[in-house]
Amino acid sequence: MIVAIDGPSGSGKSSVAREIARRCDLTYLDTGAMYRSVAYVCLERGVDPDDADAVAKVARDVTIEFVPDGDGQRVLANGEDVTAQIRTPEVELAVSPVSANPRVRETMVALQRAAGERGDVVAEGRDIGTVVFPGADVKVFLSASPEARARRRAVQRGGGNLATGDAVSVDARAEQKILEDLVRRDAYDSSREASPLRPADDAHHIDSSELSFEDVVSAILGLSPELATRAEGRLA
Ligand code: DC
């Protein structure tokens, strides 16, 4: 079974997809981490993220692995653990041109489809329901207001946990900066020529602005009898 979860950054996709994977015994595929890994390797090697040919070559040559680690997973790029490094502001900046590169996308989509062929997957990203797995069994487009998304990112950066509800105090200026970056990145991701962020025609839209984490997870489990059965099977 394939579950596709798309949406803008900060919509809660990652936490939700991870939880659906855990409860339904599916493999979690974080496609954003793949584009981030390519961006990271480019920066490491001094490759200009706007140099389309050089970046496409990095994407073709890189080996990306996801290794289970407790409740989460670690990301390896060419064998190096880059789990933390792919979340830095430098990588956040570089990943936009990298992910807008059609040849990078071609390479990443092929790897993502290969992962889908190996078994039951919940994949999250921007183009999963439209390009990577247009025949996915369940498609969700998860959105939230820019303000709600900026708040979540700020809480995450401060060490809070959305899934458990652990709160932290958030610096207002940092949150404002996150909001500005997020709006800029949304505009870029939605207006780029290669696979712009848009919902698949048959995606279920969920606006998570006013919903709790558990509400969103339950709403998705409720979309498909197979998902609900899998979740019950794991609980039993
Ligand atoms: O979901 P994220 O913030 O980790 O994604 C990082 C970047 O990669 C973001 O700029 C959007 C892009 N991306 C993409 O273009 N296609 C995907 N399937 C996943 C992410």
Residues whose N, C-alpha, C, O or C-beta is under 5 A from the ligand:
A	BS01	DC	S9 T31 G32 A33 Y35 V95 S96 S99 E124 G125 R126 D127
